Amino acid sequence: MAHPQPPESDPQSPSAPTAPAKSPRVGLFVTCLVDMFRPSIGFATLKLLEDAGCTVVVPAAQTCCGQPAFNSGDNKDTRAIATQVIEAFEGLDYVVAPSGSCAGMIREHYPELFADDPAMAQRAQHVAKRTYELTSFLVDVLGVTKVDAAMAGTVTYHDSCSGLRELEVKVQPRRLLAGVSGLSLTELPGAEVCCGFGGTFCVKYPEISDKMVTNKAEEIVATGADTLLAGDLGCLLNMAGKLKRLGAETKVRHVAEVLAGMTDTPAIGDPAASLPNKER
């Protein structure tokens, strides 16, 4: 079977993306956690991309990015998962995920999975080079400087490990949040310190993970911010759970929801947030 070739506008490196097409076709990589626990993040991402002039495609064949298997050393299953993702997103101008973790997996690790298969490695590289975390794509590729959103209150921000260290996502969300009307950002001490989730890390080392998230939650509360924001749902679920167990009143949201002006839904961890729509 012939496979579609990457578009000519394909970026050549993370630091030097080419100018996007007038209306780039963007594949939305929804992520497992967003699909299962917080679909509103996916809809917020869709709105932000369409508002920025993108034509958004959501491939029905997309699956998990394969990171849990990869982190567990199961390269065989990871390759099978990666192959399906690559086939689902080939031919699009870009792939965008509301997650530095999933985007980092595709961008940084897919090519190495197929080091012994040159043809597949090339296909993986084509998709990897076009994959971005949401705020990085909006700022670094599309040149978005301001979003049409408003939210009264004070927020603080946690930098997820994968987005920060693999994709250099740091200033982009803050730059966009600065344009949200009525919003004030209070920086979180240790914003770059892991929350303790780490995917399978929290399962392998639960006591260490709990200590890390406890420290993080205490620092969040100390900022006095009304709301905690981040770009990865795994981190947010972990921190929201600990904040609730500590009795904190801090709300928790994904940055995409705020940037899209979609904050009418209950915050992460609030009772109504986990109910199906028909039961709300």
Protein Blocks (a to p, Z undefined) as FASTA:
>chain_A
ZZddddfklcfbfklccdddfbdcddddebjmlmmmmmmlmmmmmmmmmmnopacdddfk
bccehlmmmmnopaklmmmmmmmmmmmmgoiabdcdfbfklmmmmmmmmmmmmmmlmklm
mmmmmmmmmgccfklmmmmmnopabdcdddeddddddddfklmmmnopaklmmmmmmmpg
hiacdddehklgcehlnpmmmmmmmmlmmmmmmmmmmmmmmnopabdcdfbfklmmmmmm
mmmmnopabdcddfklmmnopakbccehiaklmpcfklZZ
